[in-house]
Amino acid sequence: MPSSQDEPAVEASQIVDTLHEPLLVLDSDLQIQQANPAFYEAFSTGPDEVIGTSLFEIGGGHFRAPALRDRLEAVGADGDTFTDVELDRPFEGLGRRVLRLNGRRLAGQGGDPIRILLAIEDITEQHELEKKLRRHARELERSNADLEEFAYAASHDLQEPLRMVASYLQLLERRYADDLDETAREFIGYAVDGARRMKDLINSLLQYSRVGRKEGEFREVALGALVDEIVEDLERRIEDTGATVTRDPLPTVYGVPDQLRRVFQNLIENALTYHGEDPPVIHVAGTPEEGGAHITVRDEGPGIPPEGQDKIFRIFKQLDPHGTGHDGSGMGLSITRKIVERHNGDIWVESTPGEGATFHVTLHLSPQHHD
């Protein structure tokens, strides 16, 4: 009958055997004293080839790695633990495998020999999936870069021929004014207006592609001073619409000044445009968050219907559900979102029709969130 002194050891041995993760128990010389059934199954071996053998000799030296030896010796000597030591190598009969190893010293009674528990996790499939995801991310990044380069080149190169079309149409109207009837002049007007709209779209596309080209240098930006400058630049339009624009104290964030200026100018200009029958009332506020800031631009306009609150950020999407007749490219908020995303921030809108809209922007306070 076993003594009470043997019972803890027997119990620990049974626990090791029942676990589904491959486990080894090593002595202070890093020789294997116990292996559980999950280890034998995973590595297609048996006790005769494992027990009493150095960890670094089994399986033709599959576990022979200086970093692993150093970590195990530290566990035996000082009782340290370690996690996430990885081995990436071919195993006979198994092919190339990636293993994650964790080690710790087993507690024992005074005078008991040192025992080290080594847990082995096969992360080959996870490792391959991560490699595929990284590869796909690189491919997507290259594809996006190519698309942005094309958009930049196309929008830049289209401006001159479009300018020539508009110029020659206007020249035609002036030179042959006496020979043109009202219908012909109306047709020319439509064509010139179409060229102007196309120019606005091209300019917006050019701005959109420039965001993707990561132009501008990140630095500290005082949002309070930035919003004050925007309000000053929009002073004439604010007076014409009878608008009221106010702000709370705003934080200093980290970003590209010109791009952040465009973000808040677009949001304020939108509120000045879509204001319904009453003069616009706009308020900019900011609250601190962990490592960042949460900025809101609130208006008291007609609001945005639920089905349009996501669409407004899409490229070339423009909503005018309240019949303001505003003529734009439909690119302003898509450019705004792209800038915010470049700053690793977020933007969204909350609105109830008839009760105004609040645009939310999150930004960071330090360079650690940027490339």
Stockholm file with secondary structure:
# STOCKHOLM 1.0

chainA/1-371         MPSSQDEPAVEASQIVDTLHEPLLVLDSDLQIQQANPAFYEAFSTGPDEVIGTSLFEIGGGHFRAPALRDRLEAVGADGDTFTDVELDRPFEGLGRRVLRLNGRRLAGQGGDPIRILLAIEDITEQHELEKKLRRHARELERSNADLEEFAYAASHDLQEPLRMVASYLQLLERRYADDLDETAREFIGYAVDGARRMKDLINSLLQYSRVGRKEGEFREVALGALVDEIVEDLERRIEDTGATVTRDPLPTVYGVPDQLRRVFQNLIENALTYHGEDPPVIHVAGTPEEGGAHITVRDEGPGIPPEGQDKIFRIFKQLDPHGTGHDGSGMGLSITRKIVERHNGDIWVESTPGEGATFHVTLHLSPQHHD
#=GR chainA/1-371 SS CCCTTTHHHHHHHHHHHHCSSCEEEECTTCBEEEECHHHHHHTTCCHHHHTTSBTTTGGGTTTCCHHHHHHHHHHHHHCCCEEEEEEEEEETTTEEEEEEEEEEECCCCTTCCCCEEEEEEECHHHHHHHHHHHHHHHHHHHHHHHHHHHHHHHHHHHHHHHHHHHHHHHHHHHHTGGGCCHHHHHHHHHHHHHHHHHHHHHHHHHHHHHHHTTCSCCEEEEHHHHHHHHHHHTHHHHHHHTCEEEECCCCEEEECHHHHHHHHHHHHHHHHHSCCSSCCEEEEEEEEETTEEEEEEEECSSCCCGGGTTGGGSTTCCCCTTCCCCCCCSCHHHHHHHHHHHTTCEEEEEECTTSCEEEEEEEESSGGGCC
#=GC SS_cons         CCCTTTHHHHHHHHHHHHCSSCEEEECTTCBEEEECHHHHHHTTCCHHHHTTSBTTTGGGTTTCCHHHHHHHHHHHHHCCCEEEEEEEEEETTTEEEEEEEEEEECCCCTTCCCCEEEEEEECHHHHHHHHHHHHHHHHHHHHHHHHHHHHHHHHHHHHHHHHHHHHHHHHHHHHTGGGCCHHHHHHHHHHHHHHHHHHHHHHHHHHHHHHHTTCSCCEEEEHHHHHHHHHHHTHHHHHHHTCEEEECCCCEEEECHHHHHHHHHHHHHHHHHSCCSSCCEEEEEEEEETTEEEEEEEECSSCCCGGGTTGGGSTTCCCCTTCCCCCCCSCHHHHHHHHHHHTTCEEEEEECTTSCEEEEEEEESSGGGCC
//
